[in-house]
Amino acid sequence: MNYKKINRRKFLDYAKLSFVFFVSSCQSLPKKISIGLHKKFLPNSLIDSLPKKWTIKNINFVNKKLNKTIRNQNLILVNDGWLNNIKIQDYNDINSYLLKNLDERSKNYLSQWDMNDRKKLYPIGVTPYALVIKNNNNYKISNKDSWDLLLSKEFSGKIILPNSARIIISLANRISRENPIKALISQDNIYDDKYAIDLLVNTDALLALMPLTNCNRYLKFDARLSLVFPNQGVPLIWNFFLLKKNLNQKEILNWSNKLVDKKISNKLVEEGWYLPFNNPSIQDQYLLKGENNNKIIYDKPSEECWKNSWSFASLKNYEKKKLEDFWKKSLTP
């Protein structure tokens, strides 16, 4: 057998072809998707539903080096309270086929955002705050009670509220009392986001306002605890996907379509997470559960509560300054 000697030029041609073949082969392989999120603030069933080929990176969204940390993530899942820490302009616009999934509640909320930011936000979950009451048999608070209940003398010094001026002011605006902010502060309440449920269980505190995702599981083990969602409404937490330009958004569409499955969506509601989709079975989950055997306690917000609940959009700098000035003025003796 005769072998032809390969000259230098032919060798380089073969090398180029091999490289092209290698690159095209790599492109045909399924790409790993990296998602950044904060596990502590998400339902377990949501995390479990993520595709197995996605790589999860646990992110602290209050980290000073946040944007450097999330730079290599294909997408991030973040709530509205942390969005101000993120450079939203670094993310891609949401495709129209994803936006078609959203319900009117989501669209109305997004309309409050600046247009440039709005185009990059994909709502994936909404969580209501819940008023958790210890030993409510002694106090008989129901959904029909207004937020005036926070100023009841029997609860003075025994209420745990979020450490957020914006939430406190929004609650005060629903209390029919002169200068309700000062009245709330003068009660010597506890302001805590991280350990509210522990403080409620282990101290003489009686009421705590916290996200439903943070407290639902404790109701199964502690018979002293129950939930109330005043029909005046509750604050809402919104959770968003932000997507990088190199991500195929159909991956998100395929996953979000799986969430509509009743088994998954019902489990999410049990954990305090509602999907903001226009699917009929999803919308049914927002309906009033109603009284059960004449009990006055509900474990879900009523339709009236949902209707009156409120959300927080991003603040412009002058709005933030105005809010801070109002807060300081309200606390001045």
C-alpha positions in Angstrom: 0.0 0.0 0.0 1.3 3.4 -1.0 1.0 6.4 1.4 1.1 9.9 0.0 3.1 12.2 2.0 1.0 15.0 3.5 2.5 18.4 3.0 2.3 21.3 5.4 -0.6 23.0 3.6 -2.8 19.9 3.5 -2.1 19.3 7.2 -3.3 22.8 8.1 -6.5 22.3 6.0 -7.2 19.0 7.8 -6.6 20.8 11.2 -9.1 23.6 10.3 -11.7 21.0 9.3 -11.2 19.2 12.5 -11.6 22.4 14.5 -14.9 23.3 12.7 -16.2 19.8 13.3 -15.3 20.0 17.0 -17.1 23.4 17.4 -20.2 22.3 15.6 -20.3 19.2 17.7 -20.1 21.2 20.9 -23.0 23.5 19.7 -25.2 20.4 19.2 -24.7 19.4 22.8 -27.4 20.6 25.4 -26.2 23.8 27.1 -26.2 24.1 30.8 -28.3 26.9 32.1 -27.1 28.7 35.3 -29.8 30.3 37.5 -29.1 32.6 40.4 -31.6 32.7 43.3 -31.9 32.8 47.1 -33.1 29.4 48.2 -34.2 30.6 51.7 -37.0 32.8 50.2 -38.4 30.3 47.7 -40.8 27.3 48.1 -39.1 23.9 48.0 -41.5 22.7 45.3 -40.5 25.6 43.0 -36.8 24.7 43.3 -37.6 21.0 42.8 -39.5 21.9 39.6 -36.5 23.4 37.9 -35.1 21.4 35.0 -32.3 19.0 36.1 -29.9 20.4 33.5 -30.1 23.9 35.1 -27.3 24.7 37.5 -28.5 26.5 40.7 -26.3 29.2 42.3 -27.5 30.5 45.7 -27.2 34.3 45.7 -27.2 36.8 48.5 -28.9 39.8 46.8 -27.8 42.3 49.4 -24.1 41.6 48.7 -22.2 44.7 47.8 -20.5 42.8 44.9 -23.9 41.4 43.7 -23.6 42.4 40.0 -20.2 40.9 39.8 -21.5 37.7 41.4 -24.4 37.3 39.0 -22.6 38.3 35.9 -22.2 34.7 34.7 -25.7 33.6 35.4 -28.0 33.0 32.4 -31.0 34.1 34.4 -31.8 35.2 38.0 -34.9 34.8 40.1 -35.3 37.9 42.3 -38.1 39.6 44.3 -39.2 43.2 43.9 -37.4 44.2 47.1 -34.0 43.4 45.8 -34.4 44.7 42.2 -32.9 48.1 43.1 -29.6 46.3 43.7 -29.5 44.9 40.2 -28.5 46.6 36.9 -31.7 45.7 35.0 -30.4 47.3 31.8 -27.9 44.4 31.5 -30.7 41.9 30.8 -32.7 41.1 27.7 -36.2 42.1 26.8 -38.9 39.5 27.4 -40.3 37.8 24.3 -44.0 38.3 23.4 -44.8 34.6 23.7 -43.8 34.7 27.4 -45.8 37.8 28.1 -49.0 36.2 26.7 -48.9 33.9 29.7 -49.4 36.7 32.2 -52.7 37.6 33.9 -54.3 41.0 34.3 -52.9 41.3 37.8 -49.3 41.0 36.5 -49.9 43.4 33.6 -51.4 46.0 35.9 -48.4 45.7 38.2 -45.9 46.0 35.4 -47.6 49.1 34.1 -46.3 50.9 37.3 -42.7 50.3 36.2 -40.5 52.5 33.9 -40.9 51.2 30.3 -37.2 50.3 29.9 -37.3 48.2 33.1 -40.8 46.8 32.4 -39.7 45.1 29.2 -37.1 43.1 31.0 -39.2 41.7 33.9 -41.0 38.4 33.7 -43.3 37.8 36.8 -43.1 34.2 37.9 -44.7 34.3 41.4 -46.6 36.5 43.8 -46.7 36.0 47.6 -49.1 37.8 49.9 -48.1 38.9 53.4 -50.0 37.1 56.1 -51.0 38.3 59.6 -50.0 35.4 61.8 -51.8 35.3 65.2 -50.9 33.3 68.2 -53.8 31.9 70.3 -56.5 33.7 68.2 -59.2 31.9 70.1 -58.7 34.5 72.8 -59.0 37.5 70.4 -61.4 36.4 67.6 -59.7 38.4 64.8 -61.2 37.7 61.4 -60.7 38.7 57.8 -63.4 41.4 58.3 -61.2 43.3 60.8 -59.4 46.3 59.4 -55.8 47.2 59.9 -56.9 49.3 62.9 -56.4 46.1 64.9 -52.7 46.9 65.0 -53.4 49.7 67.4 -55.4 47.6 69.8 -54.2 48.1 73.4 -54.0 44.3 74.0 -51.3 44.0 71.3 -49.2 46.9 72.3 -45.5 45.9 72.3 -46.5 42.4 71.1 -46.5 42.9 67.3 -43.8 41.9 64.9 -43.7 44.0 61.7 -41.4 44.0 58.7 -38.3 46.2 58.9 -39.5 48.3 56.0 -40.5 51.9 56.1 -42.4 51.5 52.9 -44.6 48.6 54.2 -45.2 50.4 57.6 -46.3 53.6 55.8 -48.6 51.6 53.5 -50.2 49.9 56.5 -50.6 53.2 58.3 -52.4 54.7 55.3 -55.1 52.1 55.8 -55.6 52.8 59.5 -58.4 55.3 60.4 -56.5 57.2 63.1 -54.8 60.6 63.2 -51.1 60.2 62.5 -51.2 56.4 62.5 -47.5 56.1 61.9 -46.6 57.7 65.2 -49.2 55.6 66.9 -47.6 52.4 65.5 -44.1 53.4 66.5 -45.2 54.4 70.0 -46.4 50.9 70.6 -42.8 49.7 70.8 -43.3 47.0 68.2 -40.6 44.6 67.0 -39.3 45.2 63.5 -37.7 42.0 62.0 -37.7 40.2 58.7 -35.4 37.3 59.4 -36.6 35.8 62.7 -40.2 36.9 62.9 -41.7 33.4 63.2 -39.2 32.4 65.8 -39.9 35.5 67.8 -43.6 34.9 67.6 -43.3 31.3 68.8 -40.7 31.8 71.5 -41.7 35.1 73.1 -44.8 36.8 74.4 -45.5 38.4 71.0 -49.0 37.8 69.6 -49.0 39.1 66.1 -46.5 39.0 63.2 -46.8 40.2 59.6 -44.7 38.2 57.3 -44.6 36.6 53.8 -46.9 33.6 53.5 -44.0 31.5 52.2 -42.2 32.1 55.5 -44.9 30.9 57.8 -47.2 28.4 56.1 -45.3 25.3 57.1 -45.3 26.2 60.8 -49.1 26.1 61.0 -48.9 22.4 60.5 -46.9 21.9 63.6 -48.1 24.6 66.0 -51.8 24.6 66.7 -51.5 28.0 68.4 -50.9 29.8 65.1 -53.5 30.8 62.6 -53.7 33.2 59.6 -55.8 36.2 58.9 -55.8 38.2 55.6 -57.8 41.4 56.2 -60.3 42.2 53.5 -58.6 45.7 53.3 -55.8 43.9 51.5 -52.2 42.9 52.3 -48.8 43.9 50.8 -47.7 41.6 48.0 -44.2 40.4 47.1 -43.5 39.9 43.4 -40.8 37.6 42.0 -39.2 38.0 38.6 -37.0 36.3 36.1 -34.3 38.5 34.5 -32.8 36.8 31.4 -29.5 37.3 29.7 -29.2 37.7 25.9 -27.5 34.4 25.3 -30.5 32.5 26.8 -33.1 30.8 24.6 -36.3 32.1 26.2 -38.3 29.0 25.0 -36.5 27.2 27.9 -38.3 29.5 30.3 -41.6 29.0 28.4 -41.3 25.2 28.6 -40.6 25.3 32.3 -43.4 27.8 33.2 -45.9 25.7 31.2 -45.1 22.7 33.4 -45.9 24.8 36.5 -49.5 25.0 35.4 -49.9 21.3 36.2 -52.4 21.1 39.1 -50.1 18.9 41.2 -47.3 21.4 41.0 -49.4 24.6 41.2 -51.5 23.4 44.1 -48.3 22.5 46.0 -47.0 26.0 45.3 -50.1 27.6 46.7 -49.8 25.5 49.8 -46.4 27.0 50.3 -47.7 30.5 49.8 -46.6 31.0 46.1 -49.2 32.0 43.5 -48.5 31.9 39.8 -49.4 35.1 37.9 -50.6 33.3 34.8 -53.9 33.7 32.8 -54.6 29.9 32.9 -58.2 29.3 34.2 -57.1 26.7 36.7 -54.5 29.0 38.1 -57.0 31.9 38.4 -59.3 29.6 40.4 -56.7 29.4 43.1 -57.2 33.1 43.8 -60.9 32.6 44.6 -62.4 32.8 48.1 -62.1 29.6 50.0 -65.0 30.6 52.3 -65.8 29.9 55.9 -65.5 26.3 57.0 -67.6 24.9 59.8 -68.2 28.5 61.0 -64.5 29.1 61.6 -63.5 32.7 61.4 -59.9 31.9 60.2 -58.9 31.5 56.6 -55.6 30.1 55.3 -55.9 31.9 52.0 -56.7 35.5 51.0 -60.3 36.2 50.0 -61.2 37.6 46.6 -61.9 40.9 48.3 -58.4 40.8 49.9 -56.7 40.1 46.6 -58.7 43.0 45.0 -57.6 45.4 47.7 -54.0 44.2 48.1 -51.1 46.4 47.0 -47.7 46.1 45.4 -44.5 48.1 45.3 -42.9 49.3 42.1 -39.4 50.6 41.9 -38.8 54.1 43.3 -37.1 56.9 41.4 -34.5 58.8 43.3 -36.7 61.8 44.0 -39.6 59.4 45.1 -37.2 57.6 47.5 -36.0 60.9 49.0 -39.6 62.0 49.4 -40.5 58.8 51.2 -37.5 59.1 53.5 -38.3 62.7 54.4 -41.9 61.7 55.1 -40.8 58.8 57.3 -38.4 61.0 59.3 -41.0 63.7 59.7 -43.5 61.2 61.0 -41.1 60.0 63.6 -40.3 63.5 64.9 -41.9 64.1 68.3 
